[in-house]
Amino acid sequence: MKKDEPLLPPVILREEADELRSHLDSINQRLHHLRSSSINFSELLPTFVHTSLPPSFKDLDPTKAITALRQDLEGRQEVEITIAIRPSPNLTNHLQTWLAELIPKPAELTIATNPSIVGGVVISVGGRIYDFSLVKALQRYEQV
């Protein structure tokens, strides 16, 4: 596995990242109890992770694999997208793809819902908020 070879998708959902962190903690505890690296580490990971790993990852020692995955999770750009309704899985996938093309570094995405924005989207990234909500547009219209 190459040093710069990505392990995880460029944009992962916060829930997935939290699930992965929990799995890594659990696997790490099991490894210490078993004192063995003969287990098939990659199969213990959540499905969304297991299916995205490069083939060379499966040859890594489990302890090194855990370290590599933790490093991949660290330093991701935190992005929050707020929309008026709960997104469908299809919309969630589209948002992840869109962000992967837009943001140059790996990101951890939180999708929040807030019916009061009525429509549109509010994006929070890098300490900045970009408000493209319908409520904000109507407020601007009223000021004219």
C-alpha positions as CSV (number, residue, x, y, z in Angstrom):
1,M,0.0,0.0,0.0
2,K,1.4,3.4,-1.0
3,K,1.8,6.1,1.7
4,D,-0.6,8.5,-0.1
5,E,-3.1,5.9,-1.2
6,P,-6.5,6.8,0.2
7,L,-8.1,4.2,2.4
8,L,-11.6,5.7,2.8
9,P,-13.8,7.6,0.4
10,P,-13.0,11.3,0.2
11,V,-16.3,12.3,1.9
12,I,-17.7,10.2,4.7
13,L,-20.7,10.8,6.9
14,R,-20.1,11.7,10.5
15,E,-22.2,8.7,11.5
16,E,-20.0,6.4,9.5
17,A,-16.8,7.9,10.9
18,D,-18.1,7.5,14.4
19,E,-19.1,3.9,13.7
20,L,-15.6,3.2,12.3
21,R,-13.9,4.8,15.3
22,S,-16.0,2.6,17.6
23,H,-15.2,-0.5,15.5
24,L,-11.5,0.3,15.6
25,D,-11.6,0.6,19.4
26,S,-13.4,-2.7,19.7
27,I,-11.0,-4.5,17.3
28,N,-8.0,-3.0,19.1
29,Q,-9.3,-4.4,22.4
30,R,-9.8,-7.8,20.8
31,L,-6.3,-7.8,19.4
32,H,-4.8,-7.2,22.8
33,H,-6.8,-10.0,24.3
34,L,-6.1,-12.5,21.5
35,R,-2.4,-11.4,21.2
36,S,-2.6,-12.6,17.6
37,S,-2.5,-11.0,14.3
38,S,-3.9,-14.0,12.5
39,I,-7.4,-12.7,12.3
40,N,-8.8,-11.3,9.1
41,F,-8.9,-7.7,10.2
42,S,-10.6,-6.1,7.2
43,E,-13.7,-8.4,7.6
44,L,-14.3,-7.0,11.1
45,L,-14.8,-3.5,9.8
46,P,-18.2,-2.0,8.8
47,T,-19.3,-2.9,5.3
48,F,-18.9,0.6,4.0
49,V,-15.2,0.6,5.0
50,H,-14.5,-3.0,4.0
51,T,-15.7,-2.5,0.5
52,S,-13.8,0.7,-0.1
53,L,-10.3,-0.5,1.0
54,P,-7.6,-1.0,-1.6
55,P,-6.6,-4.6,-2.1
56,S,-3.1,-4.0,-0.6
57,F,-4.7,-3.0,2.7
58,K,-5.7,-6.6,3.5
59,D,-2.0,-7.6,3.7
60,L,-1.3,-5.1,6.5
61,D,-0.7,-6.2,10.1
62,P,-3.9,-5.4,12.0
63,T,-2.1,-3.0,14.4
64,K,-0.7,-1.0,11.4
65,A,-4.1,-1.2,9.7
66,I,-5.8,0.4,12.7
67,T,-3.2,3.1,12.8
68,A,-3.6,3.8,9.1
69,L,-7.4,4.1,9.4
70,R,-7.2,6.4,12.4
71,Q,-4.8,8.6,10.5
72,D,-7.1,8.7,7.6
73,L,-9.9,9.8,9.9
74,E,-7.8,12.5,11.6
75,G,-7.6,16.0,10.0
76,R,-10.7,15.6,7.8
77,Q,-12.4,18.9,6.9
78,E,-15.7,19.1,8.9
79,V,-18.6,20.1,6.8
80,E,-22.2,20.5,7.9
81,I,-25.0,20.8,5.4
82,T,-28.5,21.8,6.7
83,I,-31.5,21.1,4.6
84,A,-35.3,21.5,5.4
85,I,-36.2,17.8,5.2
86,R,-34.5,14.5,6.0
87,P,-32.5,13.5,2.9
88,S,-33.0,10.3,1.0
89,P,-30.1,7.9,0.6
90,N,-29.9,9.1,-3.0
91,L,-29.6,12.7,-2.0
92,T,-27.0,11.8,0.6
93,N,-24.9,10.1,-2.0
94,H,-25.2,13.1,-4.4
95,L,-24.1,15.5,-1.6
96,Q,-21.1,13.3,-0.8
97,T,-20.1,13.2,-4.5
98,W,-20.6,16.9,-4.9
99,L,-18.4,17.7,-1.9
100,A,-15.7,15.3,-3.0
101,E,-15.4,17.3,-6.2
102,L,-15.6,20.6,-4.5
103,I,-13.4,20.2,-1.4
104,P,-9.7,19.4,-2.1
105,K,-9.1,17.5,1.2
106,P,-11.0,14.5,2.7
107,A,-14.1,15.6,4.6
108,E,-16.4,14.4,7.3
109,L,-20.0,15.4,6.5
110,T,-22.9,16.0,8.9
111,I,-26.3,16.4,7.4
112,A,-28.7,18.3,9.6
113,T,-32.4,19.1,9.1
114,N,-34.1,22.3,10.0
115,P,-37.6,22.8,8.6
116,S,-37.4,26.6,9.4
117,I,-35.1,27.2,6.4
118,V,-38.1,26.1,4.2
119,G,-35.9,25.1,1.3
120,G,-32.4,25.4,-0.1
121,V,-29.3,24.6,1.9
122,V,-27.0,26.1,4.5
123,I,-23.4,25.0,4.3
124,S,-20.9,25.3,7.1
125,V,-17.3,24.6,6.3
126,G,-13.9,25.9,7.5
127,G,-15.6,28.2,10.1
128,R,-17.7,29.9,7.4
129,I,-21.4,29.7,6.8
130,Y,-22.9,29.9,3.3
131,D,-26.7,30.4,3.5
132,F,-28.6,29.5,0.4
133,S,-31.8,28.9,2.2
134,L,-35.2,30.0,0.9
135,V,-35.8,32.0,4.1
136,K,-32.6,33.9,3.6
137,A,-33.5,34.6,0.0
138,L,-36.9,35.9,1.1
139,Q,-35.3,38.1,3.7
140,R,-33.0,39.7,1.1
141,Y,-36.0,40.2,-1.2
142,E,-37.9,42.0,1.6
143,Q,-35.0,44.4,2.1
144,V,-35.1,45.6,-1.5
